[in-house]
Amino acid sequence: MKAVTWHGKRDVRVDTVPDPKLVEPTDAVVRITSTGICGSDLHLYEVLGAFIDEGDILGHEPMGVVEEVGSGVTNLKPGDRVVVPFNISCGHCFMCDRGLQSQCETTQVTDRGKGAALLGYTKLYGQVPGGQAEYLRVPQAHYGPIKVPDGPPDERFVYLSDVVPTAWQAVDYANIPEGGTVAVFGLGPIGQFCCRIAKHRGAGKVIGIDLVPERLAKAAAAGVVTYDTRDHKYLGDVIREATGGRGADSVIDAVGMEAHGAPIGRLAQNLVGLLPDPIGAKITEKAAIDRLSVLYAAIDCVRRGGTISLSGVYGGMVDPLPMMDLFDKQITLRMGQANVRRWIDDVMPLIIDPADPLGVEGFATHKLPLEKAPHAYEIFQKKQDGAVKILLEPSAA
């Protein structure tokens, strides 16, 4: 089959690799019909190469059609149309029972001290082959895959793999008061859906913050009040002025470690990337730093007694935090990988609603064949050609 594979920093290729096969009774093999490129994939493209081997298959936002199931999978059959969550979770352990599927104890990568295994996401999370491919082996298929109806296009459902549940959790964790104000930093796909979900769930004012014109325009078209960071030197003052002098009730950081405008963090990440993999990996695990400009801005913009929700991925181990400000302002922080399965019952009615209240159909700015993945990664990383969300479409029949 064809699959998108990692070969080095900013070097992904479409290679011919062996077809996946059933390994465990709880496996399924899915023929992929659509698969997204996530902002988190850019972390692999840019800064986490020490944890990837050449030839590893990328991707964690797939959907498709079941081809084969193991003897332990009784809820699926060949021909079923499914979305595959990026968490690999069992559904019956201590953590899954508490809605913490991203911490699943059955698939936890304990030798790395990490939570549940993830599709297509480095040795830190199990080095499981990903979904940017023609076919995918799905572990824990007795629980993970989400059956969806035939008929509507893939774009109606594919974001259930990651984007929509991640945004829903970010909004839930933000604890926005009814009629309150939320500021969303980062208007990539997660941030865009955070804005839409916050409005749907009763936020009175949704503020979107970014520096990419196409992203700002997309959010504004959805009724979001937008601010371009390039136009405001002291963003905290702007947010306070717009919120009666207090600041936003809630702030969502949908950016994470790839924040622009943080040259020291970028330099440190790039220097680590020049080291031999074993050394770079050890430094990243024990002494990594992130680009924290957005988190600092979130702390500045949130009101006293407010909540900051982190959905952007951070990987630093020695990040300096302004603990005095966090303590003095009595800020609540909530964060973590999305527990995809936890939120499906909440979001599915919105996804199957013919009115499409979240605007999932037509959200993708680019739909490209799998063979165009190197070009897709490049324009997404460089924010060229209006690339906000890219779906790859494998051609396997």
C-alpha positions in Angstrom: 0.0 0.0 0.0 0.9 3.7 -0.2 1.6 5.6 3.1 3.0 8.9 4.2 6.3 8.2 5.9 8.8 10.3 7.9 12.3 10.7 6.6 13.7 13.6 8.5 13.0 17.2 9.4 10.6 18.7 6.8 11.0 15.5 4.8 7.8 13.3 4.4 7.4 11.0 1.5 4.7 8.7 0.0 6.3 5.2 0.1 5.1 1.7 -0.8 5.0 -0.3 2.5 3.5 -3.7 3.5 -0.2 -3.9 3.9 -1.3 -4.1 7.6 -2.6 -7.4 8.9 -4.6 -8.5 12.0 -2.2 -9.1 14.9 -4.5 -9.3 18.0 -8.1 -10.6 18.2 -9.2 -7.0 19.0 -7.7 -5.6 15.8 -9.5 -4.4 12.7 -8.1 -3.4 9.3 -9.7 -0.3 7.8 -9.5 1.0 4.2 -8.9 4.7 4.6 -11.0 7.1 2.6 -10.1 10.4 4.2 -7.3 11.4 6.6 -6.4 14.8 8.0 -3.1 16.6 8.6 -3.1 17.9 12.1 -1.2 20.8 13.6 0.3 18.2 15.9 1.8 16.5 12.8 3.8 19.6 12.3 5.5 18.9 15.6 6.9 15.7 14.0 7.7 17.6 10.8 9.7 20.2 12.8 10.9 19.4 16.3 10.3 15.8 17.5 12.4 13.9 15.0 14.5 12.3 17.8 11.5 10.1 18.6 10.7 8.9 15.1 12.4 6.3 12.9 12.8 6.8 9.2 9.9 5.2 7.5 7.4 5.6 10.4 3.9 6.1 9.0 2.3 9.4 10.1 -1.3 10.5 10.7 -4.0 10.3 13.4 -7.2 11.7 11.9 -8.5 8.8 9.7 -11.8 7.4 8.6 -12.8 4.7 6.2 -14.4 1.3 5.7 -13.8 -1.8 7.7 -12.1 -4.5 5.6 -11.5 -7.2 8.2 -12.0 -7.7 12.0 -10.4 -10.0 14.6 -12.3 -12.6 16.5 -12.6 -10.3 19.5 -14.4 -7.6 17.6 -18.1 -8.2 17.6 -19.4 -4.6 17.2 -18.0 -4.1 13.7 -18.2 -6.0 10.4 -16.6 -5.6 7.0 -18.3 -2.8 5.1 -19.0 -0.6 8.2 -18.1 3.0 7.8 -16.0 4.2 10.8 -14.0 7.1 12.1 -10.9 6.1 14.1 -10.1 8.2 17.2 -6.4 9.1 17.6 -6.4 7.7 21.2 -6.0 3.9 21.3 -8.1 2.9 24.3 -9.7 -0.3 25.6 -13.0 1.1 27.1 -12.9 -1.0 30.3 -9.9 0.0 32.4 -9.8 2.3 35.4 -9.1 5.3 33.3 -11.5 4.6 30.5 -14.3 4.0 33.0 -13.7 7.6 34.2 -13.8 9.1 30.7 -10.0 9.5 30.6 -9.4 7.5 27.4 -6.2 9.4 26.7 -4.8 7.7 29.9 -6.0 4.2 29.1 -4.1 1.8 31.3 -4.3 -1.0 28.8 -2.3 0.9 26.1 -0.3 3.3 28.4 3.3 3.6 27.2 4.7 3.0 30.6 8.3 2.6 29.6 8.2 6.2 28.5 6.0 7.4 31.4 3.3 8.5 29.0 -0.5 8.0 28.6 -2.4 6.0 26.1 -0.8 5.0 22.8 -1.7 7.2 19.9 -1.9 6.5 16.2 1.1 7.7 14.2 2.7 9.6 17.0 6.3 8.7 17.8 8.0 6.3 20.2 6.7 8.3 23.1 3.2 7.1 22.3 3.8 3.6 21.2 5.2 4.0 17.6 1.9 2.7 16.2 1.7 3.1 12.4 -0.6 6.0 11.5 -3.6 6.6 9.3 -2.1 8.7 6.4 -2.2 5.5 4.4 -4.4 3.4 2.2 -5.0 0.9 4.9 -4.7 1.0 8.7 -4.5 -1.6 11.4 -6.7 -0.4 14.3 -5.8 -1.8 17.7 -8.6 -2.1 20.4 -11.2 -2.0 17.6 -13.8 -3.6 19.9 -14.1 -0.1 21.4 -12.3 2.7 19.5 -13.8 3.0 16.1 -17.0 5.1 15.8 -19.6 3.8 13.3 -21.1 6.5 11.2 -24.0 6.4 8.7 -23.5 6.0 4.9 -24.6 8.8 2.7 -23.1 12.2 3.9 -19.6 13.0 2.7 -16.5 12.0 4.7 -16.0 15.7 5.7 -19.2 15.5 7.8 -17.5 12.8 10.1 -13.7 12.8 9.7 -13.2 15.5 12.3 -14.6 13.1 15.0 -11.2 11.5 15.0 -9.6 14.4 16.7 -10.6 18.0 15.9 -14.2 18.3 17.1 -13.7 16.2 20.3 -10.5 18.1 21.1 -12.3 21.4 20.6 -15.3 20.3 22.7 -13.0 19.2 25.5 -11.1 22.5 25.4 -14.4 24.4 25.7 -15.7 22.2 28.4 -12.4 22.6 30.4 -12.6 26.4 29.9 -15.7 26.6 32.1 -17.1 29.5 30.3 -20.0 31.1 32.2 -23.4 31.4 30.5 -23.2 34.6 28.5 -19.5 35.0 29.4 -16.5 35.9 27.3 -13.9 33.5 26.0 -10.7 34.4 24.1 -9.3 31.7 21.8 -5.6 31.9 21.0 -4.8 30.2 17.7 -7.3 29.9 14.9 -6.1 26.7 13.3 -8.7 23.9 13.0 -8.9 23.3 16.8 -9.2 27.0 17.5 -11.9 27.5 14.8 -14.0 24.8 16.2 -13.4 26.0 19.8 -15.0 29.3 18.7 -17.9 27.6 17.0 -18.6 25.2 19.9 -18.3 28.0 22.5 -20.9 30.0 20.7 -23.1 26.9 20.4 -22.7 26.3 24.2 -23.8 29.8 25.2 -20.8 32.0 25.3 -21.8 35.6 25.0 -18.7 36.9 23.3 -16.1 34.8 21.5 -12.8 36.5 20.7 -10.3 34.8 18.2 -6.6 35.8 18.2 -4.1 34.9 15.4 -1.8 36.4 12.9 -2.7 34.5 9.7 -5.2 36.5 7.6 -7.0 33.5 6.2 -7.6 32.1 9.7 -8.8 35.4 11.0 -11.2 35.8 8.1 -12.5 32.2 8.6 -13.3 32.9 12.2 -14.8 36.3 11.5 -17.1 34.7 9.0 -18.4 32.5 11.8 -19.3 35.5 13.9 -16.1 35.7 16.0 -14.6 39.0 17.1 -11.0 38.8 15.8 -7.7 40.4 16.7 -4.5 40.2 14.7 -1.6 40.0 17.0 0.5 42.0 14.6 -1.7 45.0 15.2 -1.6 45.0 19.0 1.6 45.3 21.1 -0.2 44.8 24.4 -2.9 42.3 23.7 -3.9 42.0 27.4 -4.8 45.7 27.4 -7.0 45.2 24.3 -8.8 42.2 25.8 -9.4 44.0 29.1 -10.7 47.0 27.3 -13.2 44.7 25.5 -14.3 43.1 28.7 -15.1 45.9 31.1 -11.5 46.1 32.4 -11.4 42.6 33.9 -10.2 40.3 31.1 -11.8 37.3 29.6 -13.7 34.8 31.8 -12.0 32.0 30.0 -9.0 31.6 27.7 -8.3 28.7 25.4 -4.7 28.2 24.2 -5.1 26.2 20.9 -1.5 26.9 19.8 1.0 25.1 22.1 4.7 24.5 21.4 4.7 25.9 17.9 3.8 29.4 18.8 5.1 32.1 16.5 7.0 35.1 17.9 9.0 33.1 20.4 12.6 33.2 19.0 14.4 31.8 22.1 12.2 28.8 22.2 12.5 28.2 18.5 16.2 28.5 18.6 16.4 26.0 21.5 14.2 23.5 19.6 16.2 23.9 16.4 19.5 23.3 18.3 18.2 20.1 19.9 17.2 19.0 16.4 20.8 19.2 15.3 21.9 16.7 17.9 22.2 12.9 17.4 18.8 11.3 18.1 19.7 9.6 21.4 21.1 12.8 22.8 18.3 15.0 21.4 15.7 12.6 22.8 17.2 12.6 26.3 17.4 16.4 26.3 13.8 16.7 25.1 12.5 14.3 27.7 14.4 15.9 30.6 15.2 19.5 29.7 13.0 20.7 26.8 11.5 24.1 26.6 8.5 25.4 24.6 7.6 28.6 22.9 5.5 30.0 25.7 4.5 33.4 24.4 0.9 32.4 23.9 0.6 30.9 27.4 2.1 34.0 28.9 -0.5 36.1 26.9 -3.3 33.8 28.1 -2.3 34.4 31.7 -2.3 38.1 31.1 -5.6 38.2 29.3 -7.7 36.0 31.6 -9.6 37.7 34.4 -8.9 37.1 38.1 -10.6 33.9 39.1 -10.9 32.8 35.5 -9.9 29.6 33.7 -7.3 28.8 31.1 -7.8 25.7 29.0 -4.8 24.3 27.2 -5.5 22.2 24.1 -2.3 23.1 22.2 0.3 20.4 22.7 3.3 21.3 24.9 6.4 19.1 25.3 8.7 21.1 27.6 10.1 19.7 30.9 11.7 22.8 32.3 9.3 25.6 31.1 9.4 28.6 33.3 5.9 29.6 34.5 4.9 32.9 36.1 3.6 31.2 39.3 3.2 34.5 41.1 0.7 35.7 38.5 -1.1 32.3 38.4 -1.4 32.3 42.2 -2.2 35.9 42.6 -4.9 35.9 39.9 -6.4 32.7 41.3 -6.3 31.1 37.8 -7.6 27.6 37.1 -5.6 25.6 34.6 -7.0 22.5 32.8 -5.3 20.6 30.0 -4.5 17.3 28.4 -4.9 15.2 25.3 -8.6 14.9 24.2 -10.5 11.9 25.5 -12.1 11.4 22.1 -14.6 8.6 23.1 -15.7 10.6 26.2 -17.3 13.3 24.0 -18.8 11.4 21.1 -22.3 11.2 22.5 -22.2 15.0 23.1 -21.0 16.0 19.6 -22.6 13.3 17.4 -26.0 15.0 17.4 -24.4 18.1 16.0 -22.5 16.2 13.4 -25.4 14.3 12.0 -27.8 17.2 12.2 -28.6 18.1 8.5 -28.4 21.8 9.4 -24.6 21.2 10.2 -24.6 23.7 13.1 -20.8 23.5 13.5 -20.1 24.0 9.8 -18.0 20.8 9.3 -18.9 20.4 5.6 -16.8 22.8 3.6 -14.5 23.4 6.5 -11.4 21.9 4.7 -9.5 24.4 2.6 -7.7 21.7 0.7 -8.6 18.1 -0.3 -5.6 16.4 -2.0 -4.7 12.9 -3.1 -2.4 11.0 -0.7 0.4 11.3 -3.3 0.4 15.0 -2.7 1.2 14.7 1.0 4.7 16.3 0.8 3.2 19.4 -0.8 0.4 19.4 1.7 2.7 19.3 4.6 4.8 22.1 3.2 2.0 24.5 2.5 0.4 23.8 5.9 3.6 24.3 7.8 4.4 27.5 5.8 0.7 28.7 6.0 0.7 29.1 2.2 -2.2 29.0 -0.3 -4.7 29.7 2.5 -4.1 26.2 4.0 -6.1 26.1 7.2 -7.2 22.4 7.1 -6.0 19.7 4.7 -7.6 16.3 4.1 -5.8 13.6 2.2 -7.8 11.2 0.1 -6.2 7.8 -0.5 -7.2 6.1 -3.7 -7.2 2.5 -2.7 -10.3 0.7 -4.1 
